[in-house]
Amino acid sequence: MALNRRHLLSLMAAGSGAAALPGLALANQPVDPVYAAFEAASREDPWTLGFTDAPSEGFDGVARRLHGRLPRGLAGVLHRNGPARFSRNEWRYRHWFDGDGMVHAWRLTPGRDVSHTARFVGTRKWQNEEAAGRFLVPTFGSNPPGSIGLRGPDDMNAANTSVMMLNGELMALWEGGSAWRLDPETLESRGSRDFHESLRGVPFSAHPKIDPDGTVWNFGQAASHDLLVLYQIGADGALRRAEMVDDIPGGMIHDFAVTDRSLVFLIGNLAFQRMQMPFLDSFGWDDSRGMRVVAIDKADWSRRRTWDMPPGFLFHVGGAWEDADGTIHVDAALSDDAEIATGHARDVMLGTPQLEHQSISRMRLITLHPDGRAEQSVFSDVCAEFPQVDPRYTGLARRFTWHVGWPDGHMRGATQLVQRDLVSGATQRFDFGTDIVVEEPLFIPNGDRAEEGEGWLVHTALNKRERATELHVFNARHIEDGPVTSWRLPYACPLGFHGCWRGV
C-alpha cells in the first residue's frame, strides 16, 4: 500500500474543509435570525416538517397499511440516511447538507406490519455536541458561533448522506470523511470503518458503485489539490487497491459512474478557488472552461481519457456503459448552474424556498466518443433528480432509468416518479400531487435472473396534509398504475437523501 498516510491526510483534510483552523468567537446575538425564521414558518407550513429536528432518541413506530399487500418475494429492510438535526441551543445551521445523519430501518415482512426504527449516527461530532448541548465545529455550509478548530475531516463528519451494506456490515456514508459502521439490527454506532491503517480518516465518498460480481469502487476527493483517492474493495469487504490519482480538476464531485472497463467522473463548474470556512464558500462558479469528463481505466489507473462539455453542474449520475470501440454512454441529472447547492439548500433552512434559486435539473444522456467528441440530449420534460438503475446492470448496456420529477417552478420537492426507456424514448410517470414530497426510489430486483426492470421501486415520502411519512411500493415496469401497496407512520421524519436494501 504505497500511501504516506500523514501526507495523504493533510491533503484530504484541506480538500474536505477540515484543515486546522482557529476557533471562532461566540456571536453576541440574542436571537438567531435563521432559527427564528424557520420557527415562524413551521407554525404555518407543514412542508417544513422535512427540515425539522428529529428527537435525539430517534424514532420507533409501526406503519399503518393504507392499501394493497406486500408483493410476494419482497422481504427485507430499507435503510435510508439523511440530515435530521439542524439546530441546537436556538441556533440553526445555514445549509441543509449540514444536519447530523440519521439512519432508518423500514422492515418489510410478509404477513406483518411494517416497522420503522431510526437512530442518529453516533459520530465523534454527534457525541461531543450532544454532551455540550451546542454545535462545536464548522460544517460544510455553516460556521456555528464559538466553533473550535478542526484536526481532520472526521471532526466534522455528519455521516448524513447515504448507506451501504458490505459483507453484512451496514455503513453510514458522508462526502468528506470516513464511513461509519452501524449494527444493522439495532443501528447502534460502532465507530469508523478503516479499510487500511494508511486510509484512516481519509474521505470515502457517499456513492460507491458495486459491479455485478460484488466488487466495490469508490473515491475520496481533495478538491484543493486536484486529486482523488480511488478505492477497489472486494465483495468480502477487503481492500484490494487504493491509490492517489492527481490532475483531477477541483470541481465539487459528489457522484461518479462505472462501466465494465472504466471509472467515469463528470466534473462540474462549481470549482475550488481558495480555502474558506464554511467549506462551501471555498468554491465559486467558473464557466471560463467547460465541464470536464474523465474516464479512468479500471485495470490501470494511470490510463485516462478526457472530454469537454458545456459548463454545468450535477449531483447524481444514473449509470454508464461502454461499447466495444470505447464509446461511453452515461446519463445524469445536469443543471446549467449550481443554485441547488449554493442557494436553494440554504433557503430551506429558513423555511422559505425562493423561486429565484431554482435549478432546472434535467436527465440527459451523454455520449463520449473515442475521438474526443461529447454529445448530450435531454430526456426529461420535468425537473429531475435521484436517478436509479437496475443494479444487476451496473456498468452494462441497459434500457431503463427511474428518477423523481417535479414541474418547473415548484420548489417544494418532487411529486412524481418517472421511468424512461432509453431505447424507445417512452416515458411513464405517476404524480402524487402537491401534498406529497417524493424521496429517492430504490430499485429492488425480482430475482437474479429476471429481465432488466423486473422488480419493485420502494420509496418513502412526506405527506404534508397528513403530517406523516409514508412508504410506497411500485411495480417498476408499470409505475403509471400507482403504488401496489402503501404504508403510513404516525409521525413525520425529516427528508433524507439515499438508501440501500438489505434482503432477508
C-alpha positions in Angstrom: 0.0 0.0 0.0 2.1 2.9 -1.3 0.4 5.7 0.6 2.0 8.1 3.0 -0.9 8.5 5.5 0.4 11.8 7.1 0.8 13.4 3.7 -2.4 12.0 2.4 -4.4 13.1 5.4 -3.0 16.6 5.2 -4.2 16.9 1.6 -7.6 15.3 2.1 -8.2 17.3 5.2 -7.6 20.5 3.3 -9.8 19.2 0.5 -12.6 18.5 2.9 -12.5 21.8 4.6 -11.0 20.3 7.7 -7.6 22.0 7.9 -6.7 23.1 11.4 -8.4 26.4 12.0 -8.6 28.7 15.0 -11.8 28.8 17.0 -14.4 31.4 16.1 -15.7 34.0 18.6 -19.1 33.5 20.1 -21.6 35.7 18.4 -23.1 38.3 20.6 -26.5 37.9 19.2 -29.5 37.1 21.4 -31.7 35.7 18.6 -30.5 33.7 15.7 -32.5 35.1 12.7 -32.4 31.8 10.8 -33.7 29.9 13.7 -36.4 32.5 14.3 -37.4 32.5 10.6 -37.8 28.7 10.5 -39.7 28.6 13.7 -42.2 31.1 12.4 -42.5 29.3 9.0 -43.0 25.9 10.8 -46.1 27.2 12.6 -47.9 27.7 9.3 -46.4 25.4 6.7 -46.3 21.5 7.1 -43.6 21.4 4.3 -41.1 22.4 7.0 -41.6 19.0 8.7 -39.0 17.8 6.2 -36.4 20.0 7.7 -37.4 19.8 11.4 -35.1 18.3 14.1 -35.7 14.7 14.9 -35.8 13.7 18.6 -32.3 12.8 20.0 -33.6 9.3 20.9 -34.7 8.7 17.3 -37.9 7.0 16.1 -39.7 3.7 16.8 -43.0 3.0 15.2 -45.3 0.8 13.2 -46.7 2.0 9.8 -50.4 1.5 9.1 -51.2 -0.2 5.8 -53.3 2.1 3.6 -54.0 -0.4 0.7 -52.6 -3.4 -1.1 -50.3 -6.2 0.0 -46.6 -6.6 0.1 -45.6 -8.3 -3.1 -44.5 -12.0 -2.9 -40.7 -12.2 -2.6 -40.2 -8.6 -1.4 -38.9 -9.1 2.1 -36.1 -7.2 3.7 -35.0 -3.9 5.2 -35.0 -0.5 3.5 -32.2 1.6 5.1 -32.1 5.3 4.4 -29.9 8.2 5.6 -30.3 11.9 5.7 -29.7 15.1 7.8 -32.0 15.2 10.9 -30.5 17.6 13.5 -30.3 21.2 12.3 -30.4 23.3 15.5 -29.0 23.3 19.0 -29.3 25.9 21.7 -31.6 28.0 19.5 -29.1 28.3 16.7 -29.8 26.8 13.3 -27.5 25.6 10.5 -27.4 27.7 7.4 -27.3 24.7 4.9 -29.4 21.6 4.5 -26.4 19.4 4.0 -25.0 20.2 7.5 -27.6 18.3 9.5 -26.4 15.3 11.6 -27.1 12.0 9.9 -30.0 9.7 10.9 -30.2 6.1 9.6 -33.6 4.5 9.2 -34.7 0.9 9.1 -38.0 0.0 7.4 -38.6 -3.7 8.0 -40.9 -5.3 5.3 -42.0 -8.8 6.3 -44.8 -10.7 4.6 -47.9 -11.0 6.7 -46.7 -8.5 9.3 -46.9 -4.7 9.8 -44.1 -2.6 8.5 -42.0 -1.4 11.4 -39.7 1.6 11.5 -36.7 2.5 13.5 -34.3 5.4 13.2 -31.2 6.5 15.1 -28.7 9.3 14.8 -25.3 8.1 13.7 -23.0 8.4 16.8 -20.0 10.0 15.2 -17.5 11.9 17.3 -19.1 15.1 16.2 -22.6 13.9 17.3 -21.4 12.6 20.7 -19.4 15.7 21.5 -22.2 18.1 20.6 -24.9 16.1 22.4 -22.8 16.4 25.5 -22.1 20.1 25.0 -25.7 21.0 24.0 -24.5 23.1 21.1 -22.7 22.8 17.8 -18.9 22.8 18.3 -17.3 22.7 14.8 -17.6 24.3 11.4 -19.5 22.3 8.8 -19.9 22.1 5.0 -22.1 25.3 4.8 -22.2 26.8 8.3 -20.0 28.4 11.0 -21.7 28.0 14.3 -20.9 30.6 17.0 -18.0 29.6 19.2 -16.7 26.9 16.8 -13.5 25.2 17.8 -10.6 24.3 15.4 -10.5 21.1 13.4 -7.8 18.4 13.2 -9.1 16.3 10.4 -12.2 15.5 8.3 -13.8 13.2 10.8 -14.1 16.1 13.3 -16.9 17.5 11.1 -18.2 14.1 9.8 -22.0 14.3 9.8 -22.4 10.8 8.3 -25.7 12.1 6.7 -25.7 11.2 3.0 -26.0 7.5 2.2 -25.8 4.0 3.5 -24.4 0.7 2.1 -24.2 -2.9 3.1 -20.8 -4.6 2.7 -20.3 -8.2 3.6 -23.0 -8.0 6.3 -21.9 -4.7 7.7 -24.0 -1.5 7.5 -22.2 1.8 7.0 -23.3 5.4 7.0 -21.5 7.5 4.4 -20.7 11.2 4.0 -19.0 13.3 1.4 -15.7 14.1 3.1 -14.8 11.6 5.9 -14.7 8.0 7.0 -17.5 5.5 6.5 -19.2 4.9 9.9 -20.1 1.4 11.0 -23.6 0.5 12.4 -25.2 -2.6 13.8 -27.7 -3.5 11.0 -30.2 -4.7 13.5 -30.1 -2.1 16.3 -28.5 0.8 14.3 -26.0 1.3 17.1 -22.8 3.1 16.0 -19.6 1.1 16.1 -17.0 3.7 15.0 -15.3 4.5 11.8 -14.6 1.8 9.1 -10.9 1.8 8.4 -10.1 -0.1 5.2 -6.4 0.2 5.8 -4.3 2.0 8.5 -2.9 4.3 5.8 -6.5 5.4 5.0 -7.8 6.1 8.5 -9.7 9.4 8.3 -9.4 9.7 4.5 -12.7 10.5 2.8 -14.8 7.6 1.5 -17.4 9.2 -0.7 -21.2 8.6 -0.4 -21.8 7.0 -3.8 -19.8 3.8 -4.1 -20.6 1.6 -7.1 -21.0 -2.1 -7.0 -20.2 -4.3 -10.0 -22.5 -7.3 -10.7 -19.7 -9.5 -9.3 -19.8 -7.6 -6.0 -16.6 -5.5 -6.5 -17.0 -2.1 -4.9 -15.4 1.1 -6.4 -15.3 4.5 -4.7 -13.3 7.7 -4.3 -12.4 10.4 -1.9 -11.7 14.0 -3.2 -9.1 16.7 -2.2 -10.5 19.5 -4.4 -7.9 21.9 -3.1 -5.1 19.7 -4.5 -6.8 18.5 -7.7 -6.6 14.8 -6.7 -8.7 11.8 -5.9 -8.1 8.7 -3.8 -9.5 5.7 -5.6 -10.7 2.5 -3.8 -11.3 -1.0 -5.1 -12.8 -3.3 -2.5 -13.8 -7.0 -2.8 -17.3 -8.3 -2.0 -15.8 -9.7 1.2 -15.0 -6.1 2.4 -11.2 -6.4 2.0 -9.3 -3.6 0.3 -7.8 -4.6 -3.0 -6.3 -1.3 -4.1 -6.2 2.3 -3.0 -4.1 5.0 -4.7 -3.9 8.7 -5.2 -4.7 10.0 -8.7 -3.7 13.6 -9.4 -4.5 16.2 -12.1 -8.3 15.9 -11.5 -9.9 19.4 -11.7 -11.0 20.7 -8.4 -14.7 20.9 -9.2 -17.1 19.5 -6.5 -17.5 15.8 -7.3 -20.4 14.1 -5.5 -21.1 11.0 -7.7 -19.5 9.0 -10.5 -20.3 6.1 -12.8 -18.7 2.8 -13.7 -18.7 0.8 -16.9 -17.2 -2.7 -17.2 -13.9 -1.1 -18.1 -13.8 2.5 -16.7 -14.5 4.8 -13.8 -16.3 7.9 -15.2 -16.2 11.3 -13.4 -18.2 14.3 -14.6 -16.6 17.4 -13.0 -18.8 20.5 -12.9 -18.1 24.2 -12.8 -18.5 24.8 -9.1 -14.8 24.9 -8.7 -12.4 25.2 -5.8 -10.9 28.7 -5.5 -9.4 29.2 -2.1 -9.8 27.7 1.3 -12.5 29.3 3.4 -14.9 28.3 6.1 -17.6 27.2 5.8 -16.1 24.9 3.2 -18.8 25.6 0.6 -17.5 29.2 0.4 -14.2 27.8 -0.9 -16.0 27.1 -4.2 -17.2 29.6 -6.9 -18.8 29.3 -10.3 -16.2 29.2 -13.1 -17.6 28.9 -16.6 -14.4 30.0 -18.2 -13.9 26.3 -19.0 -16.2 23.5 -19.8 -17.4 20.6 -17.7 -14.6 18.1 -17.8 -15.3 14.3 -18.1 -12.5 11.9 -17.0 -12.6 8.2 -17.6 -10.0 6.1 -15.7 -9.2 2.6 -16.8 -10.2 0.1 -14.1 -7.3 -2.1 -14.7 -4.6 0.7 -14.9 -5.4 3.9 -13.0 -2.6 5.7 -14.9 -4.6 5.5 -18.1 -7.3 8.1 -18.7 -9.4 9.7 -21.4 -10.9 13.2 -21.2 -13.7 15.1 -22.8 -15.0 18.7 -22.5 -18.7 19.6 -22.4 -20.6 22.9 -21.9 -20.4 24.3 -18.4 -22.8 22.7 -15.9 -23.3 21.1 -12.5 -24.6 17.8 -11.2 -25.0 15.8 -8.1 -26.2 12.4 -9.3 -25.4 10.0 -12.1 -27.8 7.3 -13.3 -25.3 4.8 -14.8 -22.9 4.2 -17.7 -21.9 1.5 -20.2 -19.1 1.2 -22.8 -19.3 0.0 -26.4 -16.6 -2.3 -27.9 -15.0 0.7 -29.6 -14.6 2.6 -26.4 -17.7 4.9 -26.7 -19.1 5.6 -23.3 -22.8 6.3 -22.6 -23.8 7.9 -19.3 -27.0 9.5 -18.0 -27.0 12.1 -15.3 -29.2 14.9 -13.8 -27.4 18.0 -15.1 -28.1 21.7 -14.3 -26.8 24.8 -16.0 -25.8 26.3 -12.6 -25.2 25.3 -9.0 -28.1 27.1 -7.4 -29.4 23.9 -5.8 -26.2 23.8 -3.7 -25.4 27.5 -3.2 -29.0 28.9 -2.9 -31.9 26.5 -2.5 -30.2 24.3 0.1 -29.7 27.4 2.2 -33.2 28.8 1.7 -34.8 25.7 3.1 -33.1 26.3 6.5 -35.2 29.5 6.6 -38.3 27.5 5.8 -38.8 29.7 2.7 -37.6 28.3 -0.6 -37.1 31.0 -3.2 -38.1 30.8 -6.8 -35.0 32.7 -7.9 -32.8 29.9 -6.6 -34.5 27.2 -8.7 -32.1 24.9 -10.5 -33.5 23.3 -13.6 -32.0 19.8 -13.4 -32.8 17.6 -16.4 -31.9 14.0 -17.1 -29.5 13.9 -20.0 -28.0 11.1 -22.0 -24.3 11.8 -22.8 -22.3 10.0 -25.4 -18.5 10.2 -25.2 -16.8 9.3 -28.4 -13.3 7.8 -28.7 -12.2 10.8 -30.9 -12.9 13.2 -28.0 -16.3 14.4 -29.1 -19.0 14.7 -26.4 -22.7 14.8 -27.2 -25.8 15.1 -25.0 -29.5 15.0 -25.3 -32.2 15.9 -22.7 -34.7 13.2 -22.0 -36.7 14.5 -19.1 -39.6 17.0 -19.6 -39.6 17.9 -15.9 -37.0 18.8 -13.3 -35.3 15.5 -12.3 -33.1 14.1 -9.6 -32.1 10.9 -7.8 -31.7 8.6 -10.9 -31.8 4.9 -10.4 -31.0 1.8 -12.5 -31.5 -1.9 -12.1 -28.4 -2.8 -10.0 -27.9 -6.1 -12.0 -27.0 -3.8 -14.9 -24.5 -1.6 -13.2 -21.8 -0.7 -15.8 -23.6 -2.7 -18.5 -25.8 -1.7 -21.5 -29.3 -1.2 -20.3 -32.7 0.4 -21.3 -34.2 1.9 -18.2 -33.7 4.8 -15.8 -36.1 5.8 -13.0 -36.0 9.2 -11.2 -38.1 11.7 -9.3 -39.6 14.7 -11.0 -41.3 17.9 -10.4 -42.7 20.7 -12.6 -40.7 23.8 -13.3 -41.2 26.5 -10.7 -42.3 24.0 -8.0 -39.8 24.5 -5.2 -41.3 22.2 -2.5 -39.9 18.9 -3.5 -40.5 16.2 -6.1 -44.1 15.0 -6.7 -43.5 12.4 -9.4 -41.8 9.0 -10.1 -40.7 8.8 -13.7 -39.4 5.9 -15.9 -37.5 6.4 -19.1 -36.9 3.8 -21.8 -33.5 4.8 -23.3 -34.1 2.7 -26.4 -37.7 3.6 -27.4 -37.8 7.0 -25.6 -41.1 6.1 -24.0 -41.8 7.7 -20.6 -44.1 6.5 -17.8 -44.9 8.6 -14.7 -47.0 8.7 -11.6 -47.8 12.1 -10.0 -48.8 12.1 -6.3 -49.9 15.7 -6.4 -48.6 18.6 -4.4 -49.5 17.2 -0.9 -46.7 14.6 -1.3 -42.9 15.1 -1.3 -41.3 12.1 -3.0 -37.9 10.9 -1.8 -35.4 8.8 -3.7 -36.8 5.5 -5.0 -34.7 2.3 -4.8 -34.9 -0.5 -7.4 -35.3 -3.9 -5.8 -34.8 -6.8 -8.4 -37.4 -9.6 -8.5 -34.8 -12.4 -8.6 -31.3 -12.6 -10.0 -32.3 -13.9 -13.4 -35.3 -11.7 -14.2 -35.2 -9.3 -17.2 -34.0 -5.8 -16.7 -36.6 -3.7 -15.0 -38.4 -6.7 -13.4 -38.7 -5.7 -9.8 -40.1 -3.0 -7.5 -39.5 0.6 -6.7 -39.6 1.2 -3.0 -39.5 4.8 -1.7 -40.6 7.0 1.2 -42.4 10.3 1.0 -43.6 13.1 3.2 -47.4 13.6 3.2 -47.9 17.2 4.1 -51.6 17.0 4.5 -51.4 14.1 7.0 -48.2 15.4 8.5 -46.7 11.9 8.3 -44.0 9.9 6.4 -45.2 7.1 4.1 -43.7 4.1 2.3 -44.8 3.1 -1.2 -44.1 0.1 -3.4 -44.5 0.2 -7.2 -44.2 -2.4 -9.9 -41.1 -0.9 -11.6 -42.3 -1.7 -15.1 -45.8 -0.2 -14.5 -45.4 2.8 -12.3 -48.2 4.7 -14.1 -50.6 2.2 -12.3 -49.6 3.8 -8.9 -48.3 2.0 -5.8 -49.3 -1.6 -5.3 -49.2 -1.0 -1.6 -48.7 1.9 0.8 -48.0 2.4 4.5 -48.1 5.4 6.8 -46.2 6.2 10.0 -48.0 8.0 12.9 -45.3 10.8 12.6 -43.2 12.7 10.1 -39.4 12.2 9.6 -37.0 14.7 8.1 -36.5 14.3 4.4 -33.4 12.2 3.6 -31.1 11.5 0.7 -30.1 7.9 -0.2 -30.7 4.4 0.8 -29.9 0.7 0.3 -31.7 -2.6 0.5 -30.9 -5.5 2.8 -32.6 -8.7 1.8 -33.6 -11.3 4.4 
